[in-house]
């Protein structure tokens, strides 16, 4: 389902307030497929507006926008993410603001045929130079990303009891949690790098030349490549 005409009008008001050159362009809503963003194409510009509905990291409107801006800016050199064109700050029409990003032309990723292209995209992101620790904010940079992952999983696992899962499924999940705890107790850790942390196939678009582009970057952080 596309976003409402009211939301389109609010985006137009924000573009006009920012004196953006696309303020008078046709605005074309894309199908609503996710919980975190609405997407609107700025027709004829090659750009689309990425309008947050919420922060999946629990951030305020401005902090969420700053975080996502940093994700796009830092991953850009990989050549496998959309370029960032601009930012619309939080305002009365758009309380959470919006990012204006490159509109990627292509098709959804198909498995298993596109796995090599997806792997190449992630490898390009992971190979980016690692900033000094003091320069990694606002992106998450846990002292021990594996321990941070345990805490994140534990917070979600609190809801397993109400999920109505079968005993074999609950047993399998608990077995994987115990395997992770065993890894955490070890001392070996891989090299840290920029990761997407949300690199499932549905977040990629494959361009006509076969290049895979990771289009959803709201959860990037500095951690271990295996977490992608």
N, C-alpha and C positions, 0 to 999 in steps of 0.2 A: 504494500500500500504506500503511495507517495505521501509526502508531508503535506500539510494543509495549505490552503491559499494564504491564510493568516501568517503562517511561518515564512512563506515566500515574501510577503509584503514586509515582514520584520527584517528579513535579510536585505531587501532593497533599501529600507530606511537606514540600515547600518552602513551599507555601501555608499549611500548618498552623504551620510554624515562624515564618512572618511574621504569624500571627494574622490572615490575610486573611479578610474576610467571606465569600468564595466557597470557602473551604477544604472545605466539605462539600457543595458543589454537584456534580451530575454533570459529569464531564469527558469531552468528546466529541472524539476525534482527527479532524483533517481529513486528506484524502488527501495522501500525501507526494509533492509535485510538484517539490521543489527540493533543492539540495545544501547550502544554508546554514542552513535552519531546519526545525524541527517546529512545527506549529500545533495548538493544542488549544482548543476552545471551552469556556468556563465557562458551562455551560447556565443560561439564565434571567437572565444578568447583562448581556448585550450586549457582553461582553469576550471576548478570546481571548488565550491565552498564546503568545508568540512565543519559542521556545526555540532558541538558536543551536546548530548542530552544529559549526560552525567559524567562523573569521573569514576572509573573503575579502580582507581588508586585512592579514592576518598579525598581528593584535593578540592580546594575552593575553585571558583570559576577562573580567577586570574592565574592561580598556581597551576591549574590543569592546563591552561593555554600555554603558559611558559614551559611546562614540561613537554607538551607535545611539540612545541616549536623546536625545542632542543633536540628531540628525537629526529625530526625531519632534517634539521641543519647538520647534525653530526653524522647521519647515515648517508647524506647526499653524495659524498665522495666515492661511495661504493659503486655508483652508476646503476643501482638496482632498486632505487626508491624514487617516489615522485619528488620533483623540485618544489621548494616552498616559494610562493610568489609574494605572500603578504599575510598580515595578521589583522583581524578586526577585533579591537579590544572589547571586553565586556561593556555592555551599555543597556539602556532601558529596552530597546528592541531585541537585543541578543544578550541576555544576562550572563551567558558563558562565553560570549564572543565566538569567533570562528577563525579557522585557518583557511587560506586560499592556496591550494596546491595544484600541481600539474594533473590534468586529466589523462589517465593512461588508457590508450586504445589497445584492445586485445580481447582475449577470452579467458574464462575461468581456467585454473589449472586442472589437468586431468591426470589421475594416477592410474597406473604407475609410469606412463609414458613421459610425464613432465618432471619426474623426480630428479634427473640430472640437472635440469635448468633451475629447479628450486634449490638444490644443493649448491650450485654455482653462485646463486644470488646470496645465500647465507654465508658462503665462504668469503665473498667479497666484503660483506659487512664485518665479519669476524677479523678480517685482515687489516682493517683500518688501524692507524696508529693509536695506541692507548694514551690518553692524556695523563698528565701528572695528577695525582690524587686530589690536589687542591682545586683542579679545574674540571672535575667530573660532575659537580652539582650543576643543575638540579636533578640529574638522573640518579637513580638509586645505585648505590655502590657499597653493598653490605660488606662488613668486615669478613664474613664467611658466607658466601652465597648459598652453600649447601645448608647451613643452619637456618638461614633466612627462608629457604624453600620449605624446610620442615615446619617452621612456624606458620607459613602460608597454607600449607596442606592441612595442618592441625586445625586451623581456624575454619577451613571448609569441611573437614571431617566431622566437626561437631554436628553437622546436619545429616550425617549418614543414617542415624537411627530413625529419622522421620521420612526417609526416602523410600521405604518399603522394599529395600533390596533383598534378594534371596541370600540364604546363608552361604552358598558357594561364592557369590559375588563379594560379599562382605569379607569372607576369608581370603579371597584373592587380593582385595585391596589392602587388608591388614598385612598380608605377606609382603607386598611391595613397599609398604611403609617401613616395615622392619628391615628390608634390604637397604632402603635409603638411610635409616639410622645407622646401620653397619658402615655404610660409606662415610657418614659424617664422623664416626669415631676414628676413622683412619686419618693419617696425616698428609697423604698425597693429595694435591690439588692441581688441576690443569692451569694453564696460563689464562689470565683474565682478559676479556675483550668486550667490545660493544656487542650486545645481543638484542634480538627483537623481543623475546619472551612471549610471543604470540604468533609463532611462525607456522600456523596450521595452513594446509593447502588453500582453504577458502579465503585467505588474506593475500593471495598472489593473483596477478593477472599476467598471462603470457602474451607477449607482443607478437605481431606477424613474423618477426625475424627469429622467434624462438626464445628471446630473452625473457626471463621471469622478473617481474617487478613486485616487491613487497609493498603493498599500499596501506597497510594499517600499522602505524608505528607508535601508538600511544603508550606502550609499556616497555620501551627500550630501557636498558640498564647496563651496568658494567658487571659482568658475571662470567660464567663458564660457557663455552660454545655448545657443550653437550645439552644444555638446558633448552636450546632451540630445536 
